[in-house]
Amino acid sequence: MSPFGDRAQTPAIEGLASRGVAFSDAVTVIPKTAQSVASFLTGRYPVNHGVRDLYDNLSPSQPNLARAFQAAGYSTAALVNNPWISRAHGFGHGFDRYYGTDEVKWGFRSGRRFVIWDVLYDRAVRQRLEWQPRPREGVFEARASELTDAAIAVLRSQRQPFFLYVHYFQPHWPYFPPPDLQERYHAPPPEKSVVNFIEDSPWGLKQMIFENPLPEEENEGARRLYQGEVDDTMAEVGRLLEALDDSRWGDDTIVVFTADHGHSLGEHDYHFHHGAFLYDATVRIPLILSWPGHLPEGRTGEAQVRSIDVAPTLTELASVEIEGPLDGRSLSGFWAGDAEGPREAFVESDIRMMKSNRRREVGGVLGKLRAWRTGPQKLILTPALAGPRLELFDLVADPEELQDLSGEESHQPDVAAHR
């Protein structure tokens, strides 16, 4: 999406970038939601904060960005349209107000909050999300517009400096953009597209992801639906930013725009999912920081940075103390004139769906893929019973990671050095 690409035109995000610093080579440290958000909040790698699996809980003993702002006297609130990021999994620590998926969708609409049984709710939603498509009206998560409405309501209620975390679910499988965007991209209606493959075909979700049997026309239709969700969500982010600009806080608020992970739309024969592999389709993320009058405007940082760098950056900018140690480092050097080069990143995979993924042989945490990404190069290690399999890519000459260089003699010193 613009300003990072040209497939989807997203004026609101272009506008934010023009008012701040956009990092064109930002990466997550794990392409899966719960683990990635834990890294964003703690400034630490998963191996250090302990959330290695999608079902793990974030410990209150970990450094926490929200708790740091709370301790400094800020009002802290979160609106999270994703059932994986719940209070039951430890993500509510440090937030004065934490609105989960159900409260965003139904609580704000009715003007009251719902009391829920977090654990039972999470288990039910997990089972439904993993095995069944989303119905047209969206049972599991709110639409992007509903989240924006709720976030604006919270924003307008602020009477003191605040830390506000807003987590959109879209764009995310299964893809259900509003009807006007389905029409714009000539995408098939969701009930007639790939999103309902479980009901309309003999193939299951995991076979669809790893052994996609569908005709390319249907897969391309799903990609167009995905693009519609990108447009819809970015427009809603723009609406939220407009509300911020119109508020009393507009001239003195740090804004961070980023994502927990990317999403594979068929690259490397991995369809409509994320977490199992470490190719750039799921590892690269957008990252923009804006603060009127304090950060440069319209600047692009081209060196590699990591999601774990956001927490130390925010606490430094706001002069807030966060308990450590942190794995990330503040990004302020990129606009303070320091000679900042690419920051090497360690990336790991998820462990879900391993039985369906025939490219992986070792189960559990030991079977996680690991990657070392320097910016110009990436080395991926896949544990295997006969010894680790390695892939080495030149990301400058081969950004789509189509040519594995690990077996070439000229690159053996690079492989040995990172191994």
VMD Tcl script that draws the C-alpha trace (Angstrom):
set ca {
  {0.00 0.00 0.00}
  {1.08 3.59 -0.51}
  {3.46 5.09 0.43}
  {5.27 1.74 0.68}
  {3.95 0.32 -2.60}
  {1.59 1.06 -5.43}
  {-0.91 -1.82 -5.41}
  {-3.35 -0.06 -3.08}
  {-3.74 3.71 -2.92}
  {-4.24 4.75 0.70}
  {-4.39 8.56 0.92}
  {-4.80 8.64 4.71}
  {-1.58 6.71 5.23}
  {0.25 8.81 2.63}
  {-0.89 11.89 4.52}
  {0.37 10.52 7.82}
  {3.74 9.71 6.23}
  {3.98 13.25 4.85}
  {3.68 14.54 8.41}
  {6.20 12.16 9.95}
  {8.87 9.52 9.47}
  {8.08 6.40 7.40}
  {10.34 3.35 7.66}
  {10.34 1.47 4.38}
  {12.08 -1.65 5.69}
  {10.42 -2.45 9.01}
  {9.99 -6.07 10.10}
  {8.08 -7.93 12.77}
  {9.95 -10.39 14.95}
  {7.24 -13.03 14.55}
  {4.43 -13.05 11.94}
  {1.60 -14.01 14.30}
  {-0.74 -11.72 16.17}
  {-0.51 -12.51 19.89}
  {3.23 -13.07 19.92}
  {3.88 -10.00 17.78}
  {1.72 -7.68 19.88}
  {3.50 -8.97 22.99}
  {6.81 -7.95 21.37}
  {5.41 -4.52 20.47}
  {4.24 -3.91 24.05}
  {7.38 -5.24 25.75}
  {10.13 -4.27 23.31}
  {11.42 -7.83 23.61}
  {11.82 -10.90 21.43}
  {9.34 -13.77 22.01}
  {12.10 -15.95 23.47}
  {12.47 -13.32 26.22}
  {8.84 -12.27 26.88}
  {7.64 -15.90 26.79}
  {4.72 -15.67 24.35}
  {5.95 -18.25 21.83}
  {2.61 -19.88 20.97}
  {-0.69 -18.27 19.98}
  {-2.27 -19.59 23.20}
  {0.44 -18.36 25.60}
  {-0.28 -15.63 28.15}
  {1.70 -12.42 28.55}
  {3.14 -12.32 32.05}
  {2.58 -9.18 34.18}
  {6.27 -9.40 35.13}
  {7.30 -8.41 31.61}
  {8.16 -4.82 30.63}
  {4.95 -3.23 29.39}
  {4.48 -0.07 27.33}
  {0.95 0.54 28.61}
  {1.95 0.08 32.24}
  {4.85 2.51 31.77}
  {2.48 5.23 30.56}
  {-0.05 4.37 33.26}
  {2.62 4.76 35.95}
  {3.54 8.14 34.49}
  {-0.01 9.40 34.99}
  {-1.42 8.84 31.54}
  {-4.95 7.57 30.94}
  {-4.54 4.23 29.17}
  {-7.15 2.54 26.98}
  {-7.20 -0.23 24.38}
  {-9.78 -1.13 21.75}
  {-8.87 -4.53 20.34}
  {-10.91 -6.03 17.52}
  {-9.15 -9.39 17.72}
  {-10.06 -12.19 20.14}
  {-6.46 -13.42 20.36}
  {-5.45 -10.20 22.15}
  {-7.59 -10.45 25.27}
  {-7.44 -9.73 28.97}
  {-7.55 -13.47 29.58}
  {-4.20 -13.80 27.79}
  {-2.58 -11.04 29.83}
  {-2.87 -8.17 27.36}
  {-4.92 -6.00 29.68}
  {-2.03 -5.22 32.03}
  {-1.48 -1.48 32.26}
  {-4.76 -0.43 30.66}
  {-7.32 1.51 32.69}
  {-9.95 0.56 30.09}
  {-9.69 -2.48 27.84}
  {-12.43 -3.08 25.28}
  {-12.33 -6.47 23.59}
  {-14.02 -7.64 20.42}
  {-17.44 -8.17 21.95}
  {-17.49 -4.78 23.68}
  {-16.42 -2.95 20.53}
  {-19.10 -4.66 18.45}
  {-22.03 -4.66 20.85}
  {-21.16 -2.63 23.94}
  {-20.60 0.70 22.21}
  {-23.59 0.21 19.94}
  {-25.91 -0.12 22.91}
  {-24.14 2.48 25.01}
  {-23.14 0.03 27.73}
  {-20.39 -2.44 28.37}
  {-20.90 -6.16 28.43}
  {-19.53 -8.37 31.18}
  {-18.02 -11.49 29.58}
  {-16.46 -14.73 30.71}
  {-13.13 -14.16 29.04}
  {-11.77 -17.69 29.01}
  {-14.94 -19.36 27.74}
  {-15.40 -16.65 25.13}
  {-11.82 -16.97 23.92}
  {-12.05 -20.73 23.61}
  {-15.29 -20.56 21.63}
  {-13.98 -17.88 19.28}
  {-10.67 -19.69 18.78}
  {-12.45 -22.84 17.72}
  {-14.77 -20.99 15.34}
  {-12.04 -18.86 13.81}
  {-9.76 -21.81 13.17}
  {-12.32 -24.04 11.51}
  {-15.13 -22.02 9.94}
  {-15.55 -19.03 7.64}
  {-16.99 -15.77 8.84}
  {-20.67 -15.18 8.07}
  {-21.64 -12.02 6.20}
  {-22.61 -10.04 9.27}
  {-19.35 -10.82 11.11}
  {-20.00 -12.72 14.32}
  {-16.43 -12.80 15.57}
  {-15.18 -9.29 15.09}
  {-16.55 -5.84 14.48}
  {-16.30 -4.13 11.15}
  {-13.51 -1.57 10.80}
  {-16.09 1.23 10.91}
  {-17.45 -0.01 14.25}
  {-13.97 -0.03 15.76}
  {-13.36 3.50 14.52}
  {-16.65 4.68 16.01}
  {-15.67 3.18 19.37}
  {-12.15 4.64 19.24}
  {-13.48 8.11 18.45}
  {-15.86 7.84 21.41}
  {-12.95 6.98 23.72}
  {-10.80 9.73 22.20}
  {-13.46 12.36 22.80}
  {-13.78 11.28 26.43}
  {-10.12 12.00 27.23}
  {-9.54 14.72 29.80}
  {-5.84 14.06 30.50}
  {-2.80 12.90 28.49}
  {-3.48 9.41 27.18}
  {-2.01 6.26 25.68}
  {-4.53 4.73 23.27}
  {-4.02 1.41 21.48}
  {-6.41 0.66 18.59}
  {-6.12 -2.77 16.96}
  {-8.03 -3.39 13.72}
  {-8.70 -6.99 12.71}
  {-8.97 -6.30 8.98}
  {-7.42 -6.95 6.54}
  {-7.51 -10.58 7.59}
  {-8.82 -13.91 6.40}
  {-11.66 -14.42 5.62}
  {-12.12 -11.31 3.50}
  {-15.41 -9.39 3.74}
  {-14.99 -5.81 2.51}
  {-18.10 -3.63 2.20}
  {-20.20 -4.29 -0.93}
  {-19.07 -1.11 -2.71}
  {-15.45 -2.26 -2.53}
  {-16.37 -5.74 -3.72}
  {-17.91 -4.08 -6.76}
  {-14.95 -1.73 -7.30}
  {-12.52 -4.63 -7.59}
  {-14.89 -6.88 -9.51}
  {-14.57 -9.42 -6.74}
  {-17.06 -12.24 -6.37}
  {-19.54 -11.86 -3.52}
  {-18.10 -13.53 -0.42}
  {-20.76 -16.22 -0.35}
  {-19.64 -17.28 -3.85}
  {-15.90 -16.97 -3.33}
  {-13.02 -18.76 -1.74}
  {-14.03 -17.64 1.73}
  {-16.75 -20.27 1.83}
  {-14.61 -23.15 0.61}
  {-15.46 -25.27 3.67}
  {-19.16 -25.33 2.86}
  {-18.86 -25.43 -0.94}
  {-15.91 -27.77 -1.50}
  {-14.39 -31.01 -0.16}
  {-11.20 -29.19 0.94}
  {-10.51 -28.06 4.47}
  {-8.84 -24.91 5.70}
  {-5.41 -26.40 6.27}
  {-5.32 -28.12 2.89}
  {-6.34 -24.83 1.29}
  {-3.45 -23.01 2.96}
  {-0.65 -25.48 2.22}
  {-1.89 -27.36 -0.86}
  {-4.16 -24.85 -2.54}
  {-6.35 -26.86 -4.96}
  {-8.48 -23.96 -6.21}
  {-8.38 -22.47 -9.71}
  {-6.27 -19.32 -10.04}
  {-9.34 -17.30 -10.98}
  {-10.87 -18.00 -7.58}
  {-7.62 -17.28 -5.75}
  {-7.29 -13.97 -7.59}
  {-10.86 -13.11 -6.60}
  {-9.88 -13.64 -2.96}
  {-6.89 -11.33 -3.43}
  {-9.20 -8.64 -4.75}
  {-11.41 -9.05 -1.70}
  {-8.29 -8.65 0.43}
  {-7.46 -5.42 -1.39}
  {-10.97 -4.21 -0.62}
  {-10.36 -4.86 3.07}
  {-7.09 -2.90 2.87}
  {-8.91 0.08 1.35}
  {-11.74 -0.10 3.86}
  {-9.49 -0.35 6.91}
  {-7.09 2.37 5.80}
  {-10.02 4.70 5.15}
  {-11.22 4.02 8.70}
  {-7.75 4.72 10.08}
  {-7.94 8.00 8.17}
  {-11.27 8.79 9.81}
  {-9.76 8.17 13.23}
  {-6.80 10.43 12.42}
  {-9.19 13.17 11.27}
  {-11.01 12.92 14.59}
  {-7.68 13.24 16.39}
  {-6.76 16.31 14.33}
  {-10.10 17.90 15.21}
  {-9.68 17.21 18.93}
  {-7.87 19.26 21.55}
  {-5.02 16.72 21.35}
  {-4.32 16.94 17.64}
  {-1.27 19.19 17.85}
  {0.51 17.25 20.58}
  {-0.04 13.54 20.04}
  {2.52 10.96 18.93}
  {0.95 8.66 16.34}
  {2.37 5.25 15.47}
  {0.95 3.35 12.50}
  {2.13 -0.24 12.12}
  {1.00 -3.87 11.83}
  {1.58 -7.07 13.76}
  {2.53 -9.04 10.63}
  {2.11 -9.33 6.89}
  {-0.04 -11.82 5.02}
  {0.76 -14.34 2.31}
  {-1.56 -14.35 -0.71}
  {0.05 -17.32 -2.44}
  {3.73 -16.41 -2.34}
  {5.89 -19.53 -1.93}
  {2.72 -21.65 -2.31}
  {1.40 -20.40 1.03}
  {-2.14 -19.12 0.67}
  {-4.15 -16.60 2.70}
  {-2.33 -17.08 5.98}
  {0.68 -16.07 8.04}
  {2.91 -17.50 10.75}
  {4.19 -20.77 9.28}
  {7.00 -19.32 7.14}
  {9.40 -16.39 7.33}
  {9.35 -14.96 3.82}
  {8.98 -11.21 3.53}
  {5.31 -11.40 2.49}
  {4.49 -12.04 6.16}
  {7.53 -10.52 7.90}
  {7.62 -6.96 6.51}
  {5.30 -4.41 8.11}
  {4.50 -0.71 7.65}
  {5.83 1.68 10.27}
  {5.17 5.43 10.46}
  {5.72 7.79 13.40}
  {4.33 11.32 13.51}
  {4.50 14.06 16.15}
  {3.81 17.61 14.94}
  {6.62 20.01 15.69}
  {8.87 17.35 17.22}
  {9.63 14.81 14.49}
  {10.74 15.58 10.93}
  {8.01 15.71 8.30}
  {8.07 13.69 5.12}
  {11.24 11.76 5.96}
  {11.82 8.14 4.88}
  {14.06 5.77 6.80}
  {15.37 3.11 4.44}
  {17.46 1.07 6.89}
  {15.94 -2.02 8.47}
  {14.20 -1.52 11.84}
  {12.20 -3.90 14.05}
  {8.82 -3.90 15.77}
  {10.64 -4.23 19.11}
  {12.08 -0.74 18.55}
  {8.69 0.96 18.96}
  {8.38 0.64 22.77}
  {11.76 2.23 23.61}
  {11.09 4.93 21.00}
  {7.76 5.97 22.53}
  {9.03 5.97 26.09}
  {12.04 8.09 25.08}
  {9.94 10.61 23.16}
  {7.46 10.97 26.02}
  {10.16 10.87 28.76}
  {8.50 7.85 30.33}
  {10.39 5.11 32.17}
  {9.85 1.48 31.17}
  {11.26 -1.40 33.16}
  {13.86 -3.41 31.25}
  {15.96 -4.83 29.87}
  {14.61 -4.36 26.35}
  {15.82 -5.98 23.13}
  {14.75 -3.03 21.01}
  {16.41 0.39 20.78}
  {14.92 3.82 20.24}
  {14.60 4.93 16.63}
  {15.43 8.54 17.47}
  {18.88 8.24 15.94}
  {17.30 8.01 12.50}
  {16.08 11.62 12.71}
  {18.66 13.01 15.14}
  {21.47 12.88 12.59}
  {23.22 9.78 13.92}
  {24.74 7.39 11.38}
  {22.20 4.63 11.85}
  {22.57 1.51 9.72}
  {20.23 -1.49 9.46}
  {19.41 -3.24 12.71}
  {19.77 -6.98 12.41}
  {16.58 -8.83 13.28}
  {15.96 -12.28 14.64}
  {12.61 -13.66 13.46}
  {10.82 -16.85 14.46}
  {7.73 -18.64 13.17}
  {4.57 -19.82 14.88}
  {3.95 -23.50 15.63}
  {0.29 -23.76 14.60}
  {-0.90 -26.20 11.90}
  {2.38 -28.08 11.90}
  {0.76 -31.45 11.13}
  {-0.67 -30.01 7.92}
  {2.56 -28.33 6.89}
  {4.59 -30.99 5.12}
  {7.58 -28.72 4.81}
  {8.18 -28.98 8.55}
  {9.36 -32.11 10.34}
  {10.10 -31.12 13.93}
  {7.20 -30.34 16.24}
  {6.70 -27.80 19.00}
  {8.91 -24.84 19.82}
  {12.00 -26.73 18.67}
  {10.46 -26.93 15.19}
  {10.06 -23.17 14.82}
  {11.70 -21.67 11.76}
  {14.33 -19.07 12.59}
  {15.57 -16.25 10.41}
  {18.36 -13.72 10.65}
  {17.55 -10.67 8.53}
  {20.22 -8.01 8.02}
  {18.28 -5.88 5.56}
  {20.31 -6.79 2.47}
  {20.25 -10.52 3.26}
  {18.12 -13.08 5.03}
  {19.08 -16.55 6.24}
  {16.22 -18.91 7.12}
  {16.77 -22.08 9.14}
  {14.16 -24.86 9.13}
  {14.78 -27.62 11.70}
  {14.69 -31.08 10.11}
  {15.32 -34.62 11.29}
  {18.41 -35.01 9.09}
  {19.79 -31.62 10.09}
  {18.70 -28.02 9.55}
  {17.71 -26.85 6.09}
  {19.00 -23.42 5.15}
  {17.81 -20.77 2.70}
  {19.77 -17.61 1.91}
  {18.33 -14.69 -0.04}
  {19.73 -11.47 -1.43}
  {16.83 -9.14 -0.63}
  {18.18 -6.32 -2.76}
  {18.58 -8.27 -6.01}
  {15.80 -10.76 -5.25}
  {13.11 -9.10 -3.09}
  {10.56 -11.86 -3.80}
  {13.01 -14.47 -2.40}
  {12.88 -16.76 -5.42}
  {16.56 -17.70 -5.66}
  {18.06 -19.62 -2.74}
  {21.77 -18.84 -2.56}
  {22.66 -21.06 0.40}
  {24.23 -23.74 -1.80}
  {26.44 -21.41 -3.78}
  {30.11 -21.55 -2.85}
  {30.53 -17.78 -2.92}
  {27.93 -17.42 -0.16}
  {29.19 -20.14 2.17}
  {31.05 -17.67 4.45}
  {27.78 -15.76 4.95}
  {25.90 -18.95 5.81}
  {28.61 -20.14 8.18}
  {28.83 -16.77 9.93}
  {25.09 -16.65 10.69}
  {24.69 -20.32 11.49}
}
mol new
graphics top color blue
foreach p $ca { graphics top sphere $p radius 0.5 }
foreach p [lrange $ca 0 end-1] q [lrange $ca 1 end] { graphics top cylinder $p $q radius 0.2 }
display resetview
